Amino acid sequence: MNTARLSDRLTARQPIVLGLFRIVLGVLFTSEGAATLFGVLDRRASPVGEWPFWYAGVIELVCGALVLLGAGTRGAAFLSSGIMAFAYFTEHQQDGLFPLQNGGLAPALFCWGFLLLVFFGPGSPGLAGGRRAPGSRPTGSPLPPQQARD
């Protein structure tokens, strides 16, 4: 199989792989929120109203579920990316420059993963996928319109 043909086959599957990425990221983020709010998954619950942990847990739970379902993905991903950047710089950065030094690997990866979804969209499948106009590109397809039709 030549390289151009392999590239075409991989490119055709981008929306599905992006959708799987979104689903996994949503499950992981939702579980972080559930652990923070309800004390599940071997974590102690954050007291109601405790700044910033309880509020972050609410955002993680709600936005994680929206991302998981593919509903309002870009907005939820934007808020999630921002809260993870906030967490990294306020809670982790003071303990060292690099994420491996300061325990901020998860917030850094979440931040950049959600930022990717802000720009590339939800992929497929998702609740927001719905119907699209004939000739338009699939939801979340990173291809320009002329390449998405070919």
Secondary structure as UniProt FT lines:
FT   HELIX           3..12
FT   HELIX           14..38
FT   TURN            48..49
FT   TURN            51..52
FT   HELIX           53..69
FT   HELIX           73..87
FT   HELIX           88..92
FT   HELIX           93..95
FT   HELIX           99..102
FT   HELIX           105..120
FT   TURN            127..129
FT   TURN            134..135
FT   TURN            139..140
FT   HELIX           145..149
//
